[in-house]
Amino acid sequence: QVHLEESGGGLVQPGGSLRLSCAASGSDLSSTEIDWYRQAPGESRERVARITRTGATWYAASVKGRFAISRDNAKNMVNLQMNSLKPEDTAVYYCNDLTSNAWGQGTQVTVSS
């Protein structure tokens, strides 16, 4: 059974940075595709980034140039570096393993002064 756990969320001022991590057990993240999603209150879940098996990446237009997804194979983790954060980035962020369709419990990111 695949278990994912997100961490790294918190409160940050506009313009600040956070790095989210998605740690896995029961799955080798280097051999699967991982998506990061976010869900703001009252809104539907939105995909913001993907990393494929080959390391190719995709970003939503709203975060392109500010967010970067990467793997840490030694730790079996996928990270999401978020820079130049804006209040509209406030949401619960989730990682999803496309092979198993496992989801983490989410980590809250709040961007506010």
PyMOL commands that set and color helices and strands:
alter all, ss='L'
color gray80, all
select helices_A, chain A and resi 29-31+73-75+87-89
alter helices_A, ss='H'
color red, helices_A
select strands_A, chain A and resi 3-7+10-12+18-25+34-39+46-51+57-59+67-72+77-82+91-97+102-103+107-111
alter strands_A, ss='S'
color yellow, strands_A
deselect
rebuild
show_as cartoon
